[in-house]
Amino acid sequence: MLICTLTQRILGTATSAGAVHDLKLFRQSGVRLPHDTALIGDAGYQGLWRSHGHAITTHKATRASPPPPSSVKRIGCWHTPDKA
């Protein structure tokens, strides 16, 4: 989903039949943005900077390279049973 941070409007969406990697889905969508547009994505968009110079993505944590403790936030989550 593409969202403009200034207007908070949804600019575009893309879907697929089945599981598709985020970056592959973005590339297949055919969306073309000006090269001076900043793109912000999660770890699923690593490598986007190769085709778009102003892309910012998080780094995927691995066992060999875990995230620093200061960057990890614990978020509480409550699960509720589905109502039938």
C-alpha positions as CSV (number, residue, x, y, z in Angstrom):
1,M,0.0,0.0,0.0
2,L,1.3,3.4,-0.9
3,I,0.4,6.3,1.4
4,C,1.3,10.0,1.0
5,T,2.6,11.2,4.4
6,L,1.5,14.8,3.7
7,T,-2.2,14.1,2.8
8,Q,-2.6,10.7,4.5
9,R,-4.3,9.5,1.3
10,I,-3.8,6.0,-0.1
11,L,-2.1,6.3,-3.5
12,G,-2.2,2.7,-4.5
13,T,-2.5,-1.0,-3.5
14,A,-1.4,-4.3,-5.0
15,T,-2.6,-7.8,-4.4
16,S,-1.7,-11.3,-5.6
17,A,-3.1,-14.8,-5.6
18,G,-0.9,-16.5,-3.0
19,A,2.2,-15.6,-1.1
20,V,4.5,-13.1,-2.9
21,H,7.5,-11.3,-1.4
22,D,6.7,-7.6,-0.7
23,L,9.5,-6.2,-3.0
24,K,8.5,-8.5,-5.8
25,L,4.9,-7.5,-5.5
26,F,5.9,-3.8,-5.6
27,R,8.0,-4.3,-8.7
28,Q,5.3,-6.3,-10.5
29,S,2.7,-3.6,-9.6
30,G,4.2,-1.2,-12.2
31,V,4.1,1.8,-9.9
32,R,6.5,4.4,-11.1
33,L,7.5,7.3,-8.8
34,P,9.8,10.3,-9.3
35,H,13.4,9.5,-8.2
36,D,13.4,12.3,-5.7
37,T,10.5,10.8,-3.8
38,A,11.4,9.2,-0.5
39,L,10.2,5.7,0.0
40,I,10.0,4.2,3.5
41,G,9.5,0.4,3.8
42,D,9.9,-2.4,6.3
43,A,12.4,-5.3,6.1
44,G,10.3,-6.9,3.3
45,Y,11.5,-4.1,0.9
46,Q,15.3,-4.6,1.4
47,G,17.0,-4.0,-1.9
48,L,14.5,-1.3,-3.1
49,W,17.4,1.2,-3.0
50,R,18.9,-0.6,-6.0
51,S,16.1,0.7,-8.2
52,H,15.1,3.8,-6.2
53,G,18.0,5.8,-4.6
54,H,15.8,7.5,-1.9
55,A,14.5,4.3,-0.3
56,I,14.8,3.8,3.4
57,T,14.3,0.3,4.8
58,T,14.9,-1.4,8.1
59,H,17.6,-4.0,8.5
60,K,16.5,-7.5,8.9
61,A,17.9,-9.0,12.2
62,T,19.7,-12.3,12.0
63,R,21.3,-14.5,14.7
64,A,24.7,-13.2,13.6
65,S,23.5,-9.6,13.6
66,P,20.7,-9.1,16.1
67,P,19.2,-5.6,16.6
68,P,20.7,-3.4,19.3
69,P,18.6,-3.6,22.6
70,S,17.8,0.1,22.3
71,S,15.9,-0.5,19.0
72,V,13.7,-3.3,20.3
73,K,10.3,-2.3,21.6
74,R,7.9,-4.6,23.4
75,I,4.3,-4.1,22.4
76,G,1.5,-5.6,24.4
77,C,-0.9,-7.8,22.5
78,W,-4.2,-9.2,23.7
79,H,-5.9,-11.9,21.8
80,T,-9.7,-12.1,22.0
81,P,-11.7,-15.1,20.9
82,D,-13.6,-14.8,17.7
83,K,-17.2,-14.1,18.1
84,A,-19.4,-16.5,16.2
